[in-house]
Amino acid sequence: MAPKVAQVNASDSRPDISIEKLEDTDAGEVLTLQRAAFVSEAQIYGSADMPPLTQTLEQVRAELRESDALGARRDGRLVGAIRYRVDGATLLVGRISVAPDQQGEGLGRLLLESAEQRSEAREAELFTGSLSEANIRLYESCGYAVSERVPEGDGTEQVFMRKSLRT
């Protein structure tokens, strides 16, 4: 079996972190990480009724089979994950999860840059909630700009953001 560790330029500056392709066999680790990472989002929105917290192991396993995913590991521990897929000329960035004790250390940025580098898409799109101010700041600092706001009916909005990757 070939090793899963991939050489990704974004991780060159972080020798303590390995970026690797995630497979459906990683679903248990991904789900555990995702649930831990999204507790703070649930607190911001006052509800744990959100897909990252209600998804089942089988649903995560299916997502890992149907889309691309990368994981960030430190000393063998999965500390970050990102799911994404390409639709036409657009890289659609899915769930980004970073372990609570690792947040603020640049892992979200590293994973986002890694997914962008692996893609041949011309642009990237992602979304977050309007109350997720730290996420919005991170994405803006990575070159994303708000492209659309969709009201959720509860006073919050889904904030869609885009970035040009190639001309």
N, C-alpha and C positions, 0 to 999 in steps of 0.2 A: 504494500500500500504506500502510495506517495505521501510525503508529509504535507500537511495542510497549510503550513506557514507560507505566506506569499510575500514577495519583496515589493513593498509599496513605498514610493518616494516620501510620502507624508510622514512615515515613521522613522525616516533617517535621523531626525533630530531627537528621537525618543528611543534610545537603545534599550530602555527598561520595558518597553511595550512591544509586543508582537501583534501584527495585524494578520488575521487569517480568515479564510473563507469559512463560513458556518454552514453546516449541513443539517438535515432533519434530525440526525442523531444527537445534535446539540440542543434540541428543543427544551429539555428539562432545565438546563442551565440558563437558556435564554429567557424562559418564562420566570424563573426565580429572580434573575436580574431585573427583568422588566417590571415585575410587581414591586420589588424594592425601590426601583428608580421612580416609579410613578406615584408612590404614596404622597410625595410632596405636592404633586399636581392635584391629587384628590383633595388635599387640604386647602389648596388655593381656591378650588372650585366648590368646596363644601360637599363633595359627593364622591363616593368610591364607585359609582355606576358609570365607569368609562371602560372602553374596550381593552386598554392595556392591563386593567385589573380584573376584568371579567372573562378574558379569553381563556379557553381551555388548552390543555397540553396538545390535544389533537389539532386544534385550530392553529397553534403556533407551528407545529410540525408541518402542517399543510402549507402554511405561508413560507416556511423555509424551503419546501420543495418547489414552490411556484415562483419564488422571486430570489434575487441575489441577497446575500447577507454577509456582513463582515463582523468579526469580533475582535476586540482589543483584549489581550491577555497580559497580565503582569504576574510573573512567577507562576504561570500555569492557571491562574484564576481569571475567569471571564469578568472583566470590569467594565466593558462597554460593548454595545452591539448596535448595528444599523441594518435596516432592511430597505431594499430599493429595487426598482426595475426600470427598464427603458421602454417608453411608449412612443414610437416614431422617433422624433428628434429630441424628445424630452426625457430627462432623468427624473423619475418620480421617487422622491425620497420618502421612505416610510418611517417607521418608528425608530427613534434614536433613544437608547437607554444607557445611562451611566450609573454605576453603583453609587449610592449616596455618599459613601466615604471617599469617593474619587472625584466627585463633582467639583468643578472649578479648577481642574488641573489640565484642561485642554483636550480631554479625550473626545468630547463631542465634536470639536473642531477637527481633530485628527481623523475620526471616523468619516465625517462629512467630506473632507478633502480626499480621503482614500477612495470613497465611492465615486466622487467626481472624476478622479484620475483614471479609474478603471473604465469609465463610460466613454463612449464616443459621441454622446449626445451633444447637441448644440446649446441646450439650456437645461437648467434644473429647476424643479418646483418642489416645494414642501408646504406644510401648513402646521399651525399651532393655534392654541386658543388665545384670545385677546388678553386674558389675565396672566398669561405666561410671559411676563415681561423679561425675565432672564433669557428665555428661549429667543424671543424676538431680538433682544440685544445681541445675542450670540450670532444669529443668522445674519443680522445687518452687518456685524463685524466681519463676516465671511463673504460679504458682497451681495447678499440677497436684499431685495427691495419688495415692499408690500405691493402686490398686484391686484388683490381683491379682498374685500371683507364681506363675509356672509353672516348676517344676523342669525343667532340660534334661538331667538324668541324668549330668552331668559335674561336679557341684558348683556350677554356675551356675544362674541363673534368668532367665527373661524377666520383666521388671518392667513391668506395664501401669499406666499413669497416666491419670487423668481430670481434667477441669476443666469446671466449669459456665460456659457462655458467656452464656446468656440464660435468663431465667425464663419 
